[in-house]
Amino acid sequence: MRSILKQLSGKNDQLPIRLPVTEKWRERVGQGLDDGLDLSECVDLIIELTREAPAIIIIDALDECLMKTRLDLLDGLDKIMHDAEHVVKIFVSSRRDSDIRNHFRKTPKLEIAAADNSVDIANFVNSEVDKKIAAGKLLSGQPPDTLVAHIKSTLLERAEGL
């Protein structure tokens, strides 16, 4: 959540940090606190920042978060969507873990299965392996056909649709 807050805190590196964040920093310094913000503080600040304008939050690979972190993050996102004055759109990519699917069961979603990407991934893998071989950057540019087929099939298998 801190990463999301950081990204919403300033439009870019050239502009100052937005006022709600600097006020929170001054408050914490005045209290002698120098540790990081907790989840609740981050959520409250994000809600405050979205009072000025809508926001889009993108989270990639949610399934790779630790379970406790994942649940806290999902709860925080729910609070942001519920309490924000402007529209906050949230896009999440994840494998189909049951807790994540259950959490989003009542929300609008667009699911894309790994099988939907299989042709594109196969084309990419074939093209890239062939390019590396032609450039002499893979197995000195002269691997046997059986090895090339094995490399391609292994890459496709381990891609798992990603």
SVG drawing of the C-alpha trace seen along z (x, -y; Angstrom):
<svg xmlns="http://www.w3.org/2000/svg" viewBox="-22 -21 51 55">
<polyline fill="none" stroke="black" stroke-width="0.4" points="0.0,0.0 3.0,-2.3 4.0,-1.9 0.6,-2.9 0.6,-5.9 4.1,-6.9 2.9,-6.9 -0.1,-9.0 1.8,-11.4 3.4,-13.2 2.5,-13.6 6.2,-13.2 9.7,-13.8 9.7,-17.5 6.6,-18.4 6.3,-18.7 4.8,-16.0 1.0,-16.6 -0.2,-18.4 -2.0,-15.6 1.2,-13.6 3.5,-16.4 1.0,-17.2 1.1,-13.6 4.9,-13.7 5.0,-16.8 2.6,-15.3 4.7,-12.2 7.9,-14.1 6.3,-16.3 5.4,-13.1 8.9,-11.8 7.9,-8.9 10.3,-8.0 9.1,-4.5 7.0,-3.8 3.3,-4.4 1.0,-1.5 -1.6,-0.1 -4.4,-2.1 -2.5,-5.4 -1.7,-4.6 -5.3,-3.9 -6.5,-7.1 -4.0,-9.1 -4.9,-7.5 -8.6,-8.3 -7.6,-11.9 -5.6,-12.1 -8.5,-10.8 -10.7,-13.7 -9.0,-15.9 -9.2,-13.6 -10.1,-10.0 -7.4,-7.4 -6.5,-4.1 -4.6,-1.5 -2.9,1.4 -1.6,4.4 0.3,7.0 0.7,10.6 -1.4,10.3 -1.1,14.0 2.6,13.6 1.9,11.6 2.1,13.4 -1.4,14.5 -1.5,12.0 -0.3,9.1 -2.7,10.1 -5.7,10.1 -4.8,6.7 -4.2,5.2 -7.6,6.4 -9.3,5.0 -7.5,1.7 -8.5,1.5 -12.1,2.2 -12.0,-0.7 -10.5,-3.0 -13.2,-2.1 -15.9,-2.5 -14.8,-5.7 -13.2,-7.6 -15.1,-10.7 -14.1,-10.2 -14.0,-7.0 -11.1,-4.7 -10.6,-2.0 -8.6,1.0 -7.1,3.5 -5.6,6.7 -3.7,9.4 -3.3,12.7 -3.4,16.4 -6.8,17.9 -6.2,18.5 -9.4,19.3 -9.1,16.5 -8.6,13.9 -11.5,15.3 -13.7,15.3 -12.8,11.8 -13.8,10.5 -16.8,12.7 -19.3,9.8 -17.3,7.2 -17.2,6.6 -14.3,8.4 -12.7,9.4 -11.0,12.7 -8.4,13.8 -7.2,17.4 -3.8,18.6 -5.2,20.5 -6.4,17.2 -2.7,16.2 -1.2,19.6 -1.0,18.8 0.6,15.4 3.1,16.9 4.0,19.7 4.6,17.2 6.8,15.1 8.8,18.0 9.4,19.5 10.4,16.1 12.8,15.2 14.5,18.6 14.9,18.6 16.3,15.0 18.8,16.0 19.9,19.1 20.3,17.0 22.4,14.4 24.6,17.1 23.5,16.2 22.0,19.6 24.1,22.7 26.6,21.2 23.9,20.9 24.0,24.5 21.9,26.6 20.3,29.8 16.6,29.6 15.6,31.9 17.3,29.6 15.6,26.5 12.2,28.3 12.9,29.2 13.9,25.6 10.8,24.2 8.5,26.7 10.1,26.2 9.7,22.4 6.1,22.7 5.3,25.2 7.0,23.0 5.4,19.8 2.1,21.0 0.2,18.5 2.2,15.5"/>
</svg>
